[in-house]
Every structure is written in structure tokens, then in C-alpha cells.
Amino acid sequence: MLALIAELKRYQNVEVLRLDDPTGKTDVSLTERTRKAKAWGADVIISVHHNANTSKWGAWGGVETLVHQSADKVSLALAEAVQPAIVSAMCLRNRGIKPRSDLHILNAGKTYGIPAILTEGGFMDSTTDIGALRDKAKLHAQAKAIADGVAKIFALKLKEAEQVTNKTEEYKLTPNDEKVIADLKRWGITDGKNPTRQVTQLYLWHVVHGVIQAVKNGKVAE
């Protein structure tokens, strides 16, 4: 939860209200949580969970995102943005987006007109999921996946985006930079566009894929 809050606060004009007790000393009722969200004027409710089946170890597992059975467009769009991103972050099975009518958080969101989703980032009693749930890097990636989904649907802008743009514009390519880019373009590893952009995990995957394909095709040896 702390990682998700930190990721959300990287964006401009974002305020976050925790609906539970951060100290863990008090079990805040679901009714009280949704009332707080409504009174606060929340634009979206995100309930973050990790699943459980029988509380005994089993081979079940996977990630799912729950929405109200008659969810609004924003809730559905957010679920569609978040679900595959969490699956990728946790490297777990995709159980899909599931409509529910029996969950207070989603029902209250529907009643109050607040978009709402509930994420289940893996099963705590799963022999296949527990490794990911104990992996701090994957848990942080899950938090970022949710924050990125919110940013996409609500068109949020990073606080430091303007600073990054300025730094990028100041950098001048050297002759050696240009040679490297020319070689990589020739080998089909990059298109050479935006050479100083921030590197994302997905972009690195594309680079690795391009390198492997270039080696297979014998282009790197040219």
C-alpha cells in the first residue's frame, strides 16, 4: 500500500486517502471506509488485496481484478488497464476481470457514483504464487502497475516530467553516439527515434528481443 501511495504521489494534483487504519490497530468497517471516500470527494476507489482460497497450500493461483456487475465505463477502463499490468508485474496467471455483486466496496462505489475496482494480486495460500508475493521488487512493480493504470485513465502528468524534458533537450549526441545508433538501426535493434528518452522495462524487453533476432538472423556479424 505504501508503494502504491508513493507511486501515485509522483503525479501532479493527486491526493490519496487511506480508508483503513495505517497503524493496523483498528479494523475500520467497510461501511465507514466508503462513507469516508464519499465525504472526502474521492474520484476513484481502489481496494488492493491478495487472495486466498482454502487457507491450505494448493496449486491454484493468479491475478484478477473485480468490478461491479454493472460497472461504469471508468471502472471498466481502469480494470482493463490495471489487470494485464499486474499480471506482467507479478508474472502470474491471468484470471481476468470479473464482475461481482456481493462486495461492499464495489456496491458502495456504484451507489455513490464513484468508479471502483478491487485488485487481487495473487493467492497467499498458493504454492505457485507465494514466491511472487514474497518478492519486494514484484510487489513494488504491482503498485506501479496500478498507479500507471490510474494515470492512463485519468490522464495524469508526472510532477518531474517537465524537468526530464528539459534535461533531454540539453543533451547533444556525440559522433560515437550517432555511430552506435546507426549500427543498431542497421541491425534492426532500434528505430533510432528519441535516443534520450527514459527507459521503461517494456522498451528494454524490445531491445533484448531485437538483439536476439539480430543474432539469429546473422545481422550483428555483418
Secondary structure as UniProt FT lines:
FT   HELIX           2..8
FT   TURN            9..10
FT   TURN            12..13
FT   TURN            22..23
FT   HELIX           30..40
FT   STRAND          45..51
FT   STRAND          63..68
FT   TURN            69..70
FT   HELIX           73..90
FT   STRAND          94..100
FT   HELIX           104..112
FT   STRAND          116..123
FT   TURN            124..125
FT   TURN            127..129
FT   HELIX           130..133
FT   HELIX           136..153
FT   TURN            154..155
FT   TURN            159..160
FT   HELIX           161..170
FT   HELIX           175..186
FT   TURN            187..188
FT   TURN            195..196
FT   HELIX           201..216
FT   TURN            217..218
FT   TURN            220..221
//
